[in-house]
Amino acid sequence: MLFVVTPVPLGGSNRSMVTLLKSLEGRVHRVLASPGFGDFRELVIAEGLSEELVDLPRKPGSAFDRLLRVLSGLKIAWWAMRNRRRVRAIHANALTGLNMSLPAALVSRLRTVVWIHDPVGSQWGSRLGPVIRRLLPGLRIAAVSRTAEEVALDNGLCAEGDAVLIPNPIDPDDVLAPRKSPGDEVVIGILGGASERKGFDLLPAAVDSLSNQSVKWMLYVSERVEPGMEPTWKSLRAQPSDRVVVAEKVSDVRKAYEGLDIVFCPSRNESFCRVAAEAMLNGIPVVGSDIEPLRALLGNNDAGLLFPVGDGAAASGSLQRLVVDPQLRASLGREGKKRAARFKPEAIAGQLMGLYGINR
């Protein structure tokens, strides 16, 4: 039996958790502890991804979030103690999952595996991490990238070389879209958050720089305006509606990728960048910031073009290169497909099962 603690909503890390739970079907008895609401929980129930469910009272953003977090930790600990003879390991998804499962790990002494998806740590985490490491000498750390590994190191959860790099799994059935025949215009897509961390503020200059090209922008982002993004949205909404289309986020990302020629990932901070990996699997070239996770995914401009972080002019220049050169887009897309082979869910599930101590 595997006890999985994952309190966050359906973001990139929990989309990876969905893929992992699918890959573990029939190989281990899956028990999931998560809030009893939201898209992630609905998806788990709809697809039968867990044999047992443990409802957590936590509601992020609530005025009582800290209290609910404590209550969640106590509920997890109580469940783990009652079932410790049946459970082989606790899987804590991200640092928040570790914090909430810590009482359970302490009282049950079960093997605990933390899968780090976090792009940054915290001051509190750096103080607590060395204590957790001493209290749980059998703690295993997996990280989705070198950046995530650095978070574990900075938080004192492991020593250099102790973490195992295990990337996010990408299931072709979930993300691989039928490719449409090339049209007269080049379609550039952005998927994810519309925040400064995601580099969304670079978008207006990029749109303006390609105004003389036959380009359409598809924004699969939430229209909720993040603090500081008001001027960005004002500029984008002034663009012709057939040139910049705000399509909102989609639960089935295949609907987005099937019509895209380029994916733009201008993030200033990522732990993995699942969007880029999904684009690669679809053979779509990526233009992305030169941050460690994107560099590791794309290589030395092998599956896309990198530009200095926050450099709008360089980002626009890279996009321009791809817009006018269909052969370059095709060659980068082919290489991306090859590089995306390392995200096969079965292999990644096997690596994690090794950390759980389950050999099946």
Residue pairs with C-beta under 8 A, 6 or more apart in sequence:
1 28
1 29
1 30
1 31
1 83
1 86
1 87
1 88
2 24
2 28
2 29
2 30
2 31
2 87
2 88
2 89
2 91
2 356
2 358
3 31
3 33
3 79
3 80
3 83
3 87
3 89
3 90
3 91
3 104
3 110
4 17
4 21
4 30
4 31
4 32
4 33
4 50
4 90
4 91
4 93
5 33
5 34
5 76
5 90
5 91
5 92
5 93
5 97
5 100
5 101
5 104
6 13
6 14
6 17
6 32
6 33
6 34
6 40
6 91
6 92
6 93
6 94
6 97
7 33
7 34
7 35
7 56
7 58
7 60
7 72
7 93
7 96
7 97
7 100
8 14
8 40
8 60
8 93
8 94
8 96
8 97
9 38
9 39
9 40
9 60
10 38
10 39
10 40
10 43
12 117
12 168
12 192
12 272
12 274
12 275
13 93
13 94
13 115
13 117
13 168
14 40
14 93
15 274
16 117
16 144
16 168
16 169
16 274
17 40
17 93
18 40
18 43
18 44
18 47
18 49
19 168
19 169
19 170
19 171
19 174
19 345
20 169
20 345
20 348
20 349
20 352
21 30
21 32
21 44
21 49
21 50
22 47
22 49
22 171
22 345
23 169
23 171
23 345
23 346
23 348
23 349
24 30
24 349
24 353
25 49
27 349
27 353
27 358
27 360
28 88
28 353
28 356
28 358
28 360
29 51
29 52
29 86
30 49
30 50
30 51
30 52
31 50
31 51
31 52
31 53
31 54
31 83
31 87
32 44
32 49
32 50
32 52
32 53
32 54
33 53
33 54
33 56
33 72
33 75
33 76
33 79
33 101
34 40
34 41
34 44
34 53
34 54
34 55
34 56
35 41
35 55
35 56
35 57
35 58
35 59
36 53
36 55
36 56
37 59
39 251
43 49
44 50
44 53
45 53
54 75
54 76
54 79
56 72
56 75
56 76
56 100
57 68
57 71
57 72
57 75
58 65
58 68
58 69
58 71
58 72
58 100
59 65
59 68
62 68
69 99
69 100
72 100
73 99
73 100
73 101
73 102
73 103
73 104
74 103
76 100
76 101
76 103
76 104
77 103
77 104
77 106
77 107
77 108
79 104
80 87
80 90
80 104
80 105
80 107
80 108
80 110
81 104
81 107
81 108
84 108
84 109
84 110
87 108
87 110
88 110
88 111
88 356
88 357
88 358
89 110
89 111
89 112
89 113
89 355
89 356
89 357
89 358
90 101
90 104
90 105
90 108
90 110
90 111
90 112
90 113
91 97
91 113
91 115
91 352
91 356
92 98
92 100
92 101
92 105
92 112
92 113
92 114
92 115
93 115
93 117
94 114
94 115
94 116
94 117
94 118
95 114
95 116
95 118
95 121
95 122
95 125
95 151
95 155
97 114
97 115
98 112
98 114
98 132
98 157
99 128
101 112
102 132
104 110
105 112
105 136
105 139
106 135
106 136
111 138
111 140
111 356
111 357
112 136
112 138
112 139
112 140
113 140
113 141
113 142
113 352
113 355
113 356
114 139
114 140
114 141
114 142
114 152
114 157
115 142
115 143
115 144
115 166
115 352
116 141
116 142
116 143
116 144
116 148
116 149
116 151
116 152
116 163
116 271
117 144
117 148
117 168
117 271
117 272
118 148
118 151
118 271
119 147
119 148
119 151
119 269
119 270
119 271
120 151
120 269
121 129
121 151
121 154
121 155
122 155
125 155
126 154
126 155
126 156
128 155
129 152
129 155
129 156
129 157
130 156
132 139
132 156
132 157
133 139
133 156
133 157
133 158
139 157
139 158
140 164
140 355
141 149
141 152
141 157
141 158
141 162
141 163
141 164
142 163
142 164
142 165
142 166
142 351
142 352
142 355
143 149
143 151
143 152
143 163
143 164
143 165
143 166
144 165
144 166
144 167
144 168
144 271
144 272
144 293
145 165
145 167
145 271
145 272
145 292
145 293
145 296
146 165
146 292
146 293
146 296
147 270
147 271
147 291
147 292
147 293
148 271
148 272
149 163
149 165
151 271
152 158
152 163
153 159
153 160
153 163
164 351
164 355
166 348
166 351
166 352
167 272
167 277
167 342
167 343
167 348
168 272
168 274
168 277
168 343
168 348
169 343
169 344
169 345
169 348
169 349
170 274
170 277
170 278
170 281
170 340
170 343
170 345
171 345
172 281
174 253
174 254
175 253
175 254
175 257
175 278
175 281
175 282
176 254
176 257
176 281
176 282
177 253
177 254
177 255
177 256
177 257
177 258
177 282
178 258
179 258
179 282
179 283
180 258
180 259
182 261
182 326
184 214
185 214
185 215
185 216
186 213
186 214
186 215
186 216
186 261
186 262
186 322
186 323
187 215
187 216
187 217
187 218
187 259
187 260
187 261
187 262
188 215
188 216
188 217
188 218
188 260
188 261
188 262
188 263
188 264
188 319
188 323
189 217
189 218
189 219
189 220
189 256
189 257
189 259
189 260
189 262
189 263
189 264
190 200
190 203
190 217
190 218
190 219
190 220
190 221
190 263
190 264
190 265
191 220
191 221
191 249
191 253
191 256
191 263
191 275
192 198
192 220
192 221
192 249
192 275
193 200
193 221
193 222
193 226
194 200
194 219
194 221
194 222
194 223
194 224
194 225
194 226
194 229
194 232
194 233
195 226
195 229
196 226
196 228
196 229
196 268
197 267
197 268
197 269
198 266
198 267
198 268
199 265
199 266
199 267
199 268
199 289
199 310
200 221
200 226
200 229
200 232
200 266
201 228
201 229
201 232
202 266
202 310
202 312
202 315
203 217
203 219
203 232
203 236
203 264
203 266
204 232
204 235
204 236
205 312
205 313
205 315
205 316
206 264
206 266
206 312
206 315
206 316
206 319
207 217
207 235
207 236
207 239
207 243
207 244
209 316
209 319
209 320
210 316
210 319
210 320
210 323
213 320
213 323
213 324
215 243
215 323
216 242
216 243
216 245
217 239
217 243
217 244
217 245
218 245
218 247
218 256
218 259
218 260
219 236
219 244
219 245
219 246
219 247
220 247
220 248
220 249
220 250
220 253
220 256
221 246
221 248
221 249
222 248
222 249
223 233
223 246
223 248
225 233
236 244
236 246
247 256
250 256
253 278
257 263
257 278
257 279
257 282
257 284
260 279
260 282
260 284
261 284
261 322
261 329
262 284
262 285
262 286
262 287
262 319
262 322
262 323
262 329
263 275
263 276
263 279
263 284
263 285
263 286
263 287
264 286
264 287
264 288
264 315
264 319
265 273
265 275
265 276
265 286
265 287
265 288
265 289
265 294
266 287
266 288
266 289
266 315
267 273
267 288
267 289
267 291
267 294
268 289
268 291
268 309
268 310
269 291
270 291
270 293
270 294
271 293
272 293
272 297
273 288
273 293
273 294
273 297
276 286
276 288
276 294
276 297
276 298
276 304
277 297
277 340
277 343
279 285
279 286
279 304
279 336
280 286
280 297
280 298
280 303
280 304
280 336
280 337
280 339
280 340
281 336
281 337
281 340
281 343
282 333
282 337
283 333
283 334
283 336
283 337
284 333
284 336
285 303
285 304
285 305
285 322
285 328
285 329
285 332
285 333
285 336
286 294
286 297
286 298
286 303
286 304
286 305
286 332
286 336
287 304
287 305
287 307
287 315
287 318
287 319
287 322
288 294
288 298
288 304
288 305
288 306
288 307
289 306
289 307
289 308
289 309
289 310
289 315
290 306
290 307
290 308
290 309
291 309
294 304
294 306
295 306
297 303
297 339
298 304
298 305
298 306
298 336
298 339
299 335
299 339
301 332
302 332
302 335
302 336
302 339
303 332
303 333
303 335
303 336
303 339
304 332
304 336
305 318
305 321
305 322
305 332
306 318
307 314
307 315
307 317
307 318
308 314
321 328
322 328
322 329
322 332
353 359
353 360
